[in-house]
Amino acid sequence: MPVELQRISLPLLFLTAMGWSAATLAAGAAATPPARPPVVKVCPEKLVLGGAEVLLEGEASDPDGDAKRHPLRCMWTQVAGPGPAEIVKAGDLRTPVRRLVQGCYTFRLTATDPAEMNAFAETTVEVRPAPPPGIQITADDPHLQFTGRTWRPAAGMVELGWPGVTMKARFSGTSLRIRMNQGWGPPPKALAILDGKADTAALIYVDNRTDYLIADKLAPGEHALELVRLGGGWQGAIEFRGLVLDAGGALLPPPPRPARRIEFYGDSITEGSYMEDQEVCNAYRAYAMTTARLLEAEAHLLAKGGLGMVRGYALPQTLPGIYDRAVPMRGDAKWDFQSWTPQVVVLNIFQNDKWTQGQVPAEEFIAAYSKFLGTLRGHYPRATLVAALGSMDAVAPGSAWPDYVRQAVERHRIATGDKRVGTFFFPFLGRRAHPNTREAAAMAEALAAHLRAQGEALWQDTP
């Protein structure tokens, strides 16, 4: 059933019921923080093409409580529409909605906490007639250019699991649809950038549908698409299946690949999680992909929120345990390191290990880091390795973690004689929160300047 998300230009809706009261403790004691209503998120708008069913999905959290012990009560309701729709599981965050007819609908997700405080968010669903069949472009077409680790478990399908994996295409025509669906794990997101206009890109909430309308009124002529997989490494994969162009359209040869290649290993800072000014985990706006754009380099990201070198933050996996995967959640999908070789490798890890400080001896962190540098060197004999750290409180004044990185690098140098490895520490932002878009851009400027200072020889494929 073809259904799709249309271009989004407005922010994610957070419609909350306010009106809490502040309580105080006993006389003379400090006031307790005011109670807060739940936080509710939905996809602001969806477009259904030629179907009578859509899948509604939302998120709800309680900033004051434990959702596992005191779960929120959630309910979907229809607010408006050309006729009554059937909400199959109104009390679930994820529910099919059936019996849709052409027109515009509004659905509301309301969450209520144990204190009877509530909040809601609304989504608009527009139902249109099915478009003409168009020209089908399969995922195997050689004119589609993929950057980042991918996995091809079956003909006609490419799995995008790591943050920032990108597909580029050049085409002619007046309309474009993307054929893809949610793979394993929680629903991922994607960014569809047309003609280089990132500020008006379509933010796509990928689910079990397969046909996503990106544009249907393009000017005749040549256009460019950049599809970027968003969401953390812990979220679901995108099963990309191809493109659909209008009857007069054609797929053109891809753009030339950049001569520069850079690979990043990291955690939530690298993948763009918890950026306070972004609706979703956004690798495109995080420091790594921004650095690559500043340097006009092709980038691979191997990042996953909570990941550590020795111990992660509430995560059993470690970087040495998953670094060789084509997709992060499939241990059987191994990456071919000979298929793409970076000239620069940036390793930004240890922020999550920091939360376990005192539980593990410092020597264990240093030894593991030094060993992993050797592992990377084994795969990339000619690359420059950058042992980076930041920018959260692992680089705060007085932190021991920058020194752990220095010791690990020095140990690796002494043991191997490696002269193509160095350190880089991002400036501390002054707070524990994840970098926002402006801060991530500043991080990227600092790292790009550090790499530029090493000259063009850094990007040579021969030593």
Secondary structure, DSSP 8 states (H G I E B T S, - for coil): --EE-----S----EE-------B-STTS-B-------EEEE-SEEEEES-S-EEEEEEEE-TTS-TTTS--EEEEEEEE-SS--EETTTTSSEEEEE---SEEEEEEEEEE-TTS-EEEEEEEEEEE------EEEETT-TTSEEES--EEEETTEEEE-STT-EEEEEEESS-EEEEEEE-SSS--EEEEEETT-GGG-EEEE--S--EEEEES---SSEEEEEEEEES-TTS--EEEEEEEE-TT-EEE------SEEEEEEESHHHHTTT-TT-SS--GGGSHHHHHHHHHTEEEEEEE-TT-BSS--SS-S-BHHHHTTBSSTT-TT-B--TTS---SEEEEE--TTGGGGBTTB-HHHHHHHHHHHHHHHHHH-TT-EEEEEE-SSGGGSTT-SHHHHHHHHHHHHHHHH---SEEEEE----SSSS---HHHHHHHHHHHHHHHHTT-GGGG-S--
